Amino acid sequence: MVVRRQFTHNGIEEFKHLLSKEVWNDVYNCLDVNSFLEAFLGAFLHCFNIAFPYKRVNLRARSNKRWLSKELIVPSKRMQTLNNPKRTFTLTRVYKKVLREAKKRGNGRYVVESMDRMKAMWRLINREIGKAPENDEKLELRIGNKLISNPNEITDN
């Protein structure tokens, strides 16, 4: 769980509305640049915090990336903190190669260990192109003691 701001269309509209209703006289009456910036920033952040409050958000589990381990995540976070661009560039190239190899091995293992290799391969392909899997669950409707599983009969009731 992380805390972050969510920038929705409604939030943006509310932010625009709050800014239009804000009284800017305190900002215009400032003589000093620093006090002008402080007054502007105060009014702006007040509207911003009302329109885009921090909310707790659950992160999605990485169920489709079984090959991504903690040993691969830690170096990524470490590289983000580096300030040396030349060293970061070199480490990024190496890291990308390691990730690519880990992904190949993980996906290969997934296909080899599955019972239906062709189906596993198509699941991988669809996951990579972002196509959601179709729901193969059977629909059932219980009315009283009667159980209906035919989709045409379900829609008629």
C-alpha positions, 0 to 999 in steps of 0.5 A: 500500500502506498500513499499518492495523489490521483489526478482525475478529470473531476479533480482537475476541473475542481482545481480549475474552479478553486483557482478561479474562485481564489482571491489573489489580492494578497498576492498582488499587494506584495512588494517583495518578490519572496513574499509574492512567491510565498503568498502565491505558493500558499494559495496555489498549494491550498487549492492543489491539496483540496483538489488532489488529496493524498490517498492510500492505494493498493498496488497490483500484485506482479502475478504475471511477472514471476521471473521478476525477483527481489534480486532484480528489483533492488539494483533498479532502486539503487541505480535511481539514487546514483548521481553519476550519469556515465556510471548510470548509463553503463549500469542501465545497459547491463541491467536491461540485458540481465532483465531481458535474460531473466524474462526469457528464462522465466517465460521459457520455464513457464512454457516447459512446465505447463501441461498445454504448451501451446496454450501457455505460449498464447497466454504469454503472447497475449500478456505481452501485447496487453490483451486481457484473458477471456473469462471461461467461467460458466454462468449459473443462476439459481431461482428458487430450487431451479439452477439455470446454466444456459446463457439464453435462459439466464437472459430471458429471466 
